[in-house]
Amino acid sequence: MTQVAARYGYSDASVARVVDQAGVSRATFYEHFAGKEACFLAAFERAAQGIELALARVDADVAPARRAPQLLDDLLASVVSGPAAARLLLVEAFAGGAEVRLAHERLARSVETTLERWLRQADEDGLHLAITGRALMEGLAGILARRSFRGETARVADLRDDLLAWIDSHLMPPGHPRRTPAGWRRLGAGLVGAPRAQPRPAASPRRLPRGRGAVAPEAVAGEYRERILEAVKQLTRTKGYVAMTVADIVSTAAVTREAFYELFRSKEDAFLAAQVAGLESSISVAAAGFFAGETWETRVWDGLEALFGYSALEPDFVYLDVLEGYAAGSAAIRRSFDNRIAYHLFLEDGYRQNPTAERLPRLSSEAVGGAILGLMRCQVSEGRTERMLEALPQSVYLALAPFIGPVAAIELVEAKAVAEDGASTA
């Protein structure tokens, strides 16, 4: 299962392919597993054990100052030696059913808990890393997931120094406390009440005028297309991509099957169109917020605030992209990875902030993007998409800290959050 899922993706990891790869009969397969999902879950749990054992070894034997390098060395070595297991953990697990996703979240929380325990401890010089365990985990995972998906794991060890440079950019001097995950969430809680963060009601399909020539054909097609894309987003969140059918889509969109197939070849085609429309809208909203600010730091806040506000208003799209996109197959995953690179442009001015920032590797932008996306995914998986702005302060901090330093970044973010919270309360 591990090899088949890595080669074909979860959606095409059929029992037939698994038994062929294993060299056993279907009868033997069903003696051990109830079906594909049960087998995939077992394969995931076996791969997850390797991560937990590596964490336990580092936790027991390595001094605080050496834990991040040691963990990174072990992680990169495991990706190189076990590329199929890495893809299972980093990519295909998001495509699995409910039990697999729960297992994945249990693993994530276990890793986060261990990292938080480490991060609370300063080294012998009093320095500590001012980053949460979840953000650190997601930043690394985002970089490795993209390379795992593209089959580029053989050389991930070459990323070691660049990844350590990104991690070390969060070193906080003595006397400056780090914020915990709960502290970051409390800081962002007051931002949720902003008017643009309130979810809008779902629109009901409009009835088109009757009669020959009442509406131009291209207008009808455009209306039907919008109905279908809205239906796909809604059903992806309520039923999931795998369970959703064309019959569900046409019923929800109030169109005929003929109208659907005039516009889309398949369920996957309609899903990809909905994904593209949402990604284009989200990037447009973020860019409009970003380019309105006066300083780069303000632009980063404004751009992410616009993006998170949009996400709160469009929970169906966010769920579609950050979770169900994996279930839709390789085309949707590839499109999601590729489109997120556009957000790296918002960080380009960061490298011109000071001499230290100029020396940062460009991989820092990708790590920041992975960490922020991970925080967004966490909000979605916890059913808190409509409260996405809770994650804004920590996300802005992650975007600024490598370039202006963690002390300046946290002071700016705290002042901005308090000011906006006060303004919304007033």
N, C-alpha and C positions, 0 to 999 in steps of 0.2 A: 504493500500500500504506500509506503514511504516513497519508493522509487517511482511508482506509477503516478502518484499525485504530483510529484516534482516534475515529471515529464509532461503530463497531459493537463495538469490542473485538477482541482477537486471536482469540478463539474463533469469532467470526462474520465474520472478515475472509476471505471466500472468494475463490477465484480469479475466480469470476463477477463479484463486486462490484469486484474490482481492475481487471479488463479494462474493465468498464463505466465506472468512474471515469477510467481512462486513455484511453478511446476507441480501444482496439486490439482485435484479435481474440485468441482463445485460442491460436491457432497462433503469433501473434507473441509472446505471453507465454512460451510454452514454448520459443521460440527463445532466450530470454534466461535463463530460470529453470527449474530442475527441478520446482519446485512452490511451494506457498504458503510453506513454511518457508524455502526459499532466498531467495525474494523479500523476506520479512520480515527475514531476516538482513542482506541488502544495504541495506534501508532503515534498519535500526538502525545499521549501520556508517557510513552517510552522516551520520546525525544525530550519532553519536558524534564524528565528525571535527570538528564545530563546537565541541564542548566542549574537545577537545584543543587546537585552534587558539587558543581563548580563553585557556586556561591558559598556553600558550606565550607569548602576547602579554604577559600580566601578568607572567610570570616574567622576561621579558627587560627590560621597560621601567619597572617600578614599584618604588619603594623599599619595604622590608619593612613599614613602618608604614601604607602605602597599599594593600597588596595585597588585604587582606580587603574594604575598601570597593569597590575597582575590580572585583574578581572578582564581588562581589555585584551591582554595577551591570550588568555584562555578563550575568550569569546571569539576572537579572530581565528585562532587555531582550530576551534571546533567548526567554524563555518567553512574553512578550507578543507578540513578532513571529512566533513559530513555535509556536503552541499545539499543533498536531498532532504535530510532532516532539517537543515536550516530553512529551506524553502517551506517545508511543512509548518514550521513554527512561526515564521515571519510573514508568510503570505497566505498560504492555502487554509490555515486555521480559521481565518476570517470568513471563508466561504462555507464552512461547515454548518451543520444544524445547531439547534439550541444547546444541546449537551456539549458540543465541541466549543461553542462560544463561551459557555459557562466555565469550561475547563481552561480555556485560554485566559479568561479574566481572573480565575483563581491563580494561575501561574503569574500573571502580571502583578497581582496584588502581593503575592509572595516575594517576588523580586523587588517590588517597590518597598515593602516592609524592611527587607534586608538592607537595601540601599539607604533608606532613611536612618536606620540604626547606625550605619557607617558615617553618614553625612553629619550626624549630630556630634561626632567626635572630631576635635581639632588635632592637627599634628603637633610635633614637639615644638614648633615655632609659633603655635597659636593660630595658624592659618586654617581655614576650613572652606569647603566648597559651598557657595551660596546658590545652590540649585536643588530642586526637590528630586526625590528618587524617581518619581513618575516622569519628570521632564528629562532627566538623564537617560533613563531607560528608553524613552520614546525617541530621543534624538539619535541615539546609537542604532536603535532598531530601524528607524526610517532610512538611514543610509544603507544599512545592510540588506533591508528588504528590497530596495530598488535594484541593488546589484545581484541579489539572489534571483529575482524575477528575470533579469536580463542575462542570467547565466555567466556572471562575471565574478564568481566567488573565488576563483583561483588566486586572485591578486589582492584580495581585501587586506592582507597583512601589510601591504604597502601604505595603507591608510593610517597606520598606527600613530605616527608622529602628528599628523594633522588632527586626528581625533583627540589626542592628548592635549594639543594646543587649544582646541575648543573647550575641553573640560577645564583646563587650567585657567582659562579666561574668566572663570567664575570664582577664583580664589579670593576670599574676603579676609582682610587683615584683622588682627585681634581687636576686640572691643566692639565689633559690629555684628550683632546677632543675625542669623539667617531666619527667614520666614519659613514656617512649616506649611504643608499643604492646607491644613485647616486655616492657618493665618491668611494665606493668599485668598482662599475662598471667602473668608469674612471681609477682606478688603474689597472684593468685587461684588459682594452681595448688594451693596447700596446702589450699584449701577443698573441693576435689573429693572428698576422702576421707570427707566427712561421710556418715553412714549414709543420710540421706534423698536423697542425690545418686546412689545406686546404682540402676541401672535394674532394674525388676521384670520377671520373666519374663512372657511373654504368656500369658493364660489360655486354656485349651482350651474349646471350646463344651461346656456341660453337657448331658447327656442328660436330657430331661424324663421323668417317670414315665409308664408306659403305662396304658391302660385308660380307659374312659368315666368322666368326672368326676374323674379322678385329680388334675387341676390346674384351677383356675378359668380361664375364657377370658381374663380380664384379666391374670392372671399369665403365661399363655402369651404373650400379645401383648407384655407388658413384657419378658419374657425374649428374645423374638425381636428386639424393637427394640434391646436392648442388644447382642445378637450382631451385628446388622447395622451398628450404629454402630462397633463395634470392628473389624469387617471393613473398613468404609470407611476408617477411619484407617490400618489396616495396609496395605491395597492402594494407598492414595494415596501412601504412602511407597515401596512396593516396585515399583509399576507406573506411578504417575502418574495424575492424574485423567483425562486424555484417553484413555489406553490401558485404563483400568479399565472393565469392563462389568458390567451387572446379573448376568450369568451368573457372573462372578468373585465378586461380592458374595455371592450366595446359596450358592455352593459353599463359600466361606471361612467364612460364618456358619452353615453347616449348616442352612439353612432352605429351604423351597420358594419357587418364583417367586410362587406365589399368596400365600404369607405376606408376601413382600416388598411386593407391590403392594397388599395390604390396609393396609399401614402407610405406604408412600411412593409418590408418583406417578411418580418417575423417579430416575435416578442423581443428578441435580442436587439433587433434594429430599432424598435421603438424605445427600448431602454437606453441605448447609446445616444439616441437623439435627445432624450430627456436629460441625460447626464451632460451632454455638450451644452445644451441651453442653460442649465443651472450653473455650470462652470463659467460660461461666458458672462452671465449676469453677476455672479459673485466677484469675479475679477474686475468687472466694470465698476461695481459698487465700491470695492476696496480702493481702486485707483482714484475714483472721484474724491473719496475721503482723504487719501494720501496726498494728492497734489494740491490740496487746498491749504495746507499748513505752511507756516513761515520757516520753522527750523526742521531739521531732519528728525529730531526726537519727537517733536509735535506731530509731524507727518506720520511717523510710525504709529503713534497712539491713535490718531484720527483714522488712519487706514484700517487698522485692526478693529477699532470700535465700529466702523461702518460694516466690516465683514461679519463681525460677531452679531451686530444688530440684524443684519440680513439673515444670518443663520437662524436667529431666534424667530424671525418672521416666516422662514421657509424650512421648518423642521423636516418636512417630507423629503426635500431635496438633499439636505445634509445627511439624513439617514441613507438615502439612495447612494450617495457618493462614498461616504466614509465607511459604511458597513456592507451594504448589499452589492456594491460594485464588484467586490471580490467574487460573489456568487454568480455574477453574470458572465464570468469567463475572462480570458486573457485580453481581449480587445478592450473591455471596460477597465481592467486593471492598468493596462499600458497607457490608456488615455488619461487616467487619473494621475499616474506618476508623471507623465510628460507635462500635463497642464499645470501642475504645482510648481514647476520650475519658473513659471512666470512671476510667482511671488518673490523669487530671489532678487528680482530687479529692485524691489523696495529697500533692500539692504545694501545696495551698492555704495551709497553715500557713506555708509558706516565705515568702510575701509579707508575713508579719507578724513576721519575725525581726529586722528593723532598718529604719531609714529608707531605706537604699539599696535593700533588697529591696522595700519598698513602692512604689518608683518603677519597678520592672521592669514591662515590658509583659506582659500575660497570655499573649502568644504564646510566652513563654519556656517555659511548661509543654508546649506542643505541640512545641517544638524539642527539649526534654529527652526527651520520649516518642519522637520520631523517631530521636534519636541512640541511645537504649537499644534500641529495636526493631532498628535497624541492626546493633548489636553482636550481638544475638541471631541475626539472620538470617545474619550472617557465621559464627557458630558452626555453624549448621545447614548452610549451603552447604559448609562444610569437613568435614562429617561429625563434628562435635564436640558434637552436641547433648547427649550424656550427660555432657559436661564443661562444661555451661553455667555452672556456678559460677565458672569461670575469669574470666568477664566481670563478676562481681559487684562487685569493688572499683571498676573504672572506671565502671560504671553508677551506683553510689551516689555517686561523686564528681560525675558529671554532674548528678545530681539535686540535690546540695547546693551545689555551687560558685556558681551564680548568686545564691543567697540568703544564704549565710554567708561567701562569698568563697573563692577557690581555695586560699589558704594554709590556712585553718581546715579546709576540706573534705578536703584531701589528708592533713593530719595526723590527722584523725579516722578516715579510711578506712584509712590505714596502720596505726594503732594497733589498730583493730578486726580487720583481716585478720590481723595478727601474733598477736593474742590468740586468735582462733578457730583459727588454724593450730596454735598451741601446744596448745590444748585438745583438738583432734582427734588430735594426735600422742600426747598423754599417754593 
